[in-house]
Amino acid sequence: MSALDIGVLSLALMVVFILAGLHVAISLLVLSFVGVWWMRGDMDVALSLMAQATNDSIASHEFGVVPLFVLMGLLVSTADIGKDIFEVANLFFRRIKGGLGVATVFANAVFAAITGISIASAAVFTKVAVPEMLRYGFTARFATGVVAGSSVLGMLIPPSLLMILYAFLAEESVGAMFLAGIVPGIVLAIAFSVAIVVMARFFPAYVGGGAALDAPSMSVVAGLAKVAPVVFLIVLVLGGMYGGFFTATDAGAVGAAGALLLTVARRRLTWRSFWQVLVETGRITVSVLFLIIAANLYSRMLTLSGLPQGIVEWMAALGFGTAGFLTVFIAIVLFLGCIIDSASIMLIVLPLMLPVARTLGLDMVWFGVITVVAVEIGLLTPPFGISVYVVKSTLNDARVTLWDIFAGTQPFTAIMFLVLLLLIAFPGLALFFK
């Protein structure tokens, strides 16, 4: 069997292993090790490559950005900042038709700028926004759909864990990826808000919300003062990084320290909760770094097999250009989004597709934004749709079924796909700050 055949076989076995329930990282490591051993006929070569890939993958101090931004996000969640942001957003948008939905999107966008984890956004705003919308007569499908749909902003607006993961896999700057996510994130948030207003205006039965809203419990000045520390933290971290005052890793350290001070000042942190935050930070960090090691080794095995180059030659023979490649790539990502999580999709697909994208001369930063948006659509599509499951488990209301939430997310899934097409047609949106 040729090296190319081994590479193709590894892809087929990858699908089998994942469907069988084997962890993606374990699947990547096993297939990479066996693949190199088979191609070279020497176990020592496979062991040496595994050791080298492990060292090369996470030896750099730049990987400190992962635990630092994760710690920052978890501390912010502990401080109940999401609730304050929603209350202030409601103060400004309450008079708009469907205003509570717009307030949820706005609050999610701000919350995303200090967490970077979609699941955290989904959990926080299920507790905060859904009960409020239900109280004012909004339908359960609309309320849960808004929360699940807008939670994807957490992986697009910087700092984003998926952006960090892509940066390491594609060997791009984390700061460049963060910059590239700003405009697309804003565009997506605006698109969600406009869609909510349109739905409230033309489909009132679907949206609901006929009950009159209570008078605001605070003044505009008091509301601004309430979110001032959050805005300061965002400006400190992102402004300092983009202003050239410190690196992405430094920004993570500053953000984590600022989030810790903010949480302590609000008296929301106990020794027990602080320990839980540290343990969760370690768990997420180890998981991400283990996945990166596995993906690095898998990428090297595929390169040895010649499969990426074979795909380039195959596409060239069929007359596939950039448009054809992107169509195939997005179709694969959307399909995988129905069955596995976001990080796993990137780890499986990118080692194979990045060499092809480079051969076609695509901008790797722009391609990263396209990848993240396409992958994030999978958070909302059945049967996996992890954001939907998070909303369901957090809400814990038997009256709202899983399929009600999936139905509620469909308008937002369609909007995400339209924004994806917009980003493909106008790369400058992602490269605005480059």
N, C-alpha and C positions, 0 to 999 in steps of 0.2 A: 504494500500500500504506500502511495506517495505521500509526501509531507502535506500537499494540498488536500488530499483525501482525508488525512488525519484531522486537518483543520475543519473541514466540512462536517466530519463525524462528531467532532467536539461540540459543534453548534447543535446538532440533533440530540446528542446526549444531554446537553444543557437543558433543553426543553423538557426532556424526560425526567431529569433529576428535579427540576423545579416543580413540575406537576406532581411528582411523587412526594413533595414536601421537604426536600433537602434544602438547607439554608443556601442562599445564593453564593455567599463568600466561600463556603465549603465546596460547593459545586465548581466554582472557578479554580480554586486551589487544586482540587483533585484532578480535574481535566487538564489543567496546565502542566502539572507534574507528570502525569501519565503521558500526555501528548509529547512533551520534550523528551522523555525517556524513550518513547516509541520511535520518534524521529531520529534521535541520535544513537539509540541502542546502548546507552550508558546511563545507569542510575546516578552516578557521581556528577555527570553534567547537569542532570535535572536538579539534584540537590544544590549544586553550586549556583545555578540560576535562581533557585528559590531564595537562597540566602542573600544573593546580591540584590534581587528585586525587593526583598524585605528591607534591607539597609537603604537602598536608593529611594524607596517610596516615602519613608517618614523620617529620614535622618535630619532634614533641614529644620531650623528653628521656626520657619514659616508655618509649620503645622501647629504651632502654638495658637494660631488664630482659631482653630476648631474649638478647643475647650473654653477659650476666653469668651467668644461670642455666644456659645451655648450657655455658659454660666450667666452672662448678662441677660439673656432672654428668660432663663428660669427665675432669676431674681426679680425681674420686672413682673413676671406672672404672679409671683408670690406677693408682690406689693399691691395687688388689686388695681393696678394702673389702668387696665382695660375698662373697668367700671367707670372710672373718672372720665376717661376719654369719651366713652359712649354718652355719658350725661351731658358733657359739654357739646358734643356733636348734636345731640338731640335739642339742645338749647338753640342752636343756630338753624337747624333744618326742620324743626317741628311744624312750621307753617306750610311747608311744601307738601303737595299730595304724595303720599308714600314716604313722608319725611323720616320716619323711624327706620325704614330700609336704607335710605340714603345715609342716615346717621351711622348705621351699622357698617356700611361700606367705608365711610370716612374714618370711623374709629379703627376699623381693621387695617386701613392703610397706614395710619399713624402707629398703631401697635406693631405692624410689620416692620417699621423702621427701627424698632428696638428689640425685636425678638428673632425674626428670621426663620421661624418654624411654623408651618401652616397648621399643624396639629394643635399647637398651643393656642393659636388664634381661634380655631374651631371650638375648642373646649371652653375658653374664656367667654366668648360671646354667645355660646349656647346658654350659659348660666345667666349672662347679663341681658342680652338683647331679646332672645326668644320669649321669655316670660313677659317682658314689656309689650312686645308686639301682639302676643296673644291676648293680653289684658285689654288692649285697645281694639280688638276685633279683627286683627289681621288673621288670615287663614294659616293653619299650621304648615301647609305646603310652602307658602310664600315665606313665612318667618324662618323656617329651617333652611329653605333653599338659599335665602339671602346670606345667612351665616356660613353655611358650607361653601357657597359660591365665592364669597368675598374672602374666605380664609386662605385661598390660594395666593393672595397678595403677599403672604408671609414668605413665600419662596421666590418672589420676583423683586420686590422692593428691598434694597440692601439694608442691613446685612442679611444675606440669605445663605442657608446651609447648603442648598443645592448649587448655588453659584460657587461657593467655596469648593465643593466636590468637583464640579466641572473644571474649575481653574487648575486643580491638581492633576486631574486626568488629562487635560489638554495642554498642561504646562504653560498656562497663561497667568497673568497677574491677577491676584484676588481683587486688588483695587480697581483694575480695569473692568473686571466683570461686575463689580458693585456699581460702578459708574454707568455701565451699559444697561443696568436694570432700572434706573431711575425713571427715564421717560416712558418706557413700556409699562412700568408699574402705574404711573400716573394716568397714562392713556387707558389702561384696563380699568382702573378705579372710576374714571370719568364715564367710560362705556357702561359699566355696571349701574352707576347712578342714573344716567340718562335712561337706561332700559327700565329701571324701577319706576321712574316718573312716568314713562310712556305706558307701562303696564298698569299703573295706578289710574291713569287717565282713561285708557281705552278698554281695560279688562278689570273693572272694579270687583267683579264677582270672584276672580282668581286671587286678587290681592287682599280684598277685605279692608278693614281699618276704618269703618264708618264712625266709630265712637270718637267723641271730642277728647282731645288731649288735655291733660291737666295744665294749669298755669305753671310756668317755669319756677323752680324752687330757688333759683339763684340768679343774680344779675350777670350781665355779660362780663363785667370787670371781675367778678368773683370766679366766673367760669374760666376766664383766661388765666387768672392767678392759680387756679387749680391745676392746669396743665402746663404751666410755665416750667416746672422742673423737668417734665418729660421732654418738652421742646428743647430745653437747654442741653439735656443729655444727648438728644439726636444731633444737635448742632455741634456739640463738643466732639462726638465720635466721628460723624461723617464729615463735618466741616474741617476738623483737624486732619483727617486722612486725605481728603481731596485738596486741602490747602497746602499739603506737603509738609506739615509739621511733624507727622509721624507715620509709620508704616501701618499696614493692615493689622499686623500682630500687635503693634503698640496701641492701635485704636481699640482692639479687643480688650487689652488690659485696662485702658482708661475707661472704657464702657463698663466693664465688670466692676471696677472700683466705684464708678459713679452710681451704678445700679445698686451696689451694696450700701452705699451711704444713703441713697434715696429710700431704700427699703427699711433701713434702721431708723431713719428720721420719721418715717410714717408709722413706726412701731408695729410692723407687720412680720418681723422676723424673730423667731425663737431659736434657741439652740437646736431643738429637734427639727424644725423646718429647714434650718440652715444645713444641718447634716444631710437631710433628704435631698436638698438642692445639690450638694456636693456629690452625693452618691449618683444621682441622676445625670449630672454633668459627666462623671467618669464613665457611666454606662454608655451614654450617647457617643462620647469621644472615642472610646475603645471600639465601639461598633463601626463608626465611620472610618477610623484608621485601619481596622482589619479589612474592611471592604476595599479601601484604597490599595492595600498591599495585594489583595487577591486580584483586583482589576489590573494592577501593574504587571503581575506575573502572567495573567491571561493575555494581556496585550503583547507581551514578548513572545509567548507561544504562538500567537496568531501571526506575528511578524516572521517567525522562523518557518511557519507553514507556507507563507506566501499567499495566504487567503485574501488579505486586503488588496494586494496588487492584482490578484485574479479577478476580484470583483470589479476593479477599475477597468480591466481589459474586457470583461464581460459586458459592462455597461457601454463601453466605447463601441463594441461590436454591434450592440443593439441600437446604437445612435442616441443613447441617454446622455443628455447634458446636465447642467446644474438643476434645471426644473425637474427632470426625470428623477435625478438622485434625491432631491428634496421630497418629492412625492412618495417615493419608496420609503425613505427614512421616516417621514412623519406617519405614514401608514403603519409601519412596524411599531413605532413608539405608541401610537394610539391603541393598537391592538394589545400590546403588552400592558398598557395602562389598565386594561380591563381585568387583569389577572394578578399583577404583582405591584409592589410599591415603587415609588419614584426613584429612590436611590438605586435599587436593584436594576431598574430599566437602564439607567445611565451606565452602570457597571457592565452590563451585558452588551449593550449596543455600541457604546462609544469606542471601546478598543477596536472594534471592527470598522466603524464608520469614520472615525477621525482621520485615518490615513487617506481615505477616499476623498473626504472634504478638502484636505490639504492639497491633494493632487489636482482637484478641480479649481484650486485657487480661491476658495471661500475664505472670508474673514473669520478667524476662529472665535473672536469675541461675539460677533453677530450670530454665528452659528450656535454659540453657547446660549444666547438669549432665546433663539428659536427652539433649541432643545429643551430648555427649562419650561417654556410656555407649553410646548407639546406634552411634556411629561406631566405637568401640573393638571392638564385636562383629565388625566387618569385618576386624579384624586376625587373626581366627581362622577365617573362612569361606572355602571354596574358591570359585573357583580362585586368587584373588589372595593373601589371608591372609599379609601380609608377615611377621608374627611367626613363622609356620610356616616360611617360607623362610629366615629368619634362623637359626632352630634347626637346620634341615637343613644349611645351609652351614657353620655353626659346628661342628656335631657331626662332619660329614665321615665318616660311617659308612655304607657301602653296604648294610649289613644292615637299616638303618632307612630305609624308603622315605618319600617325601613324604606318601603317603596314610596311612601308619601314624600320622604326626604329626597329620594332619587328623582322623583317627579318634579319636586321643587327646584332642583339644581339644573334641570335641563335648559331653561332659558340662559343661565349663566355659562353652561357648557358651550352653547351655540355662540354666545358672545365671545368667549375665549377663542374659539376657532376662528371667528371673524377677525379678531385682533391678531391672531397668529398669521393669517393671510395678509393683513395690513403690514405687519413687521417684515414679512417676506418681500412684499412689493416695495416697501420703503425702508431699506436697511438703515438709512440715516436716523431713524427714530431710536435705534439701539446704539448707534455710533455718534450720537449728538455731542457727547462730551469727550470723544476720543481725540 
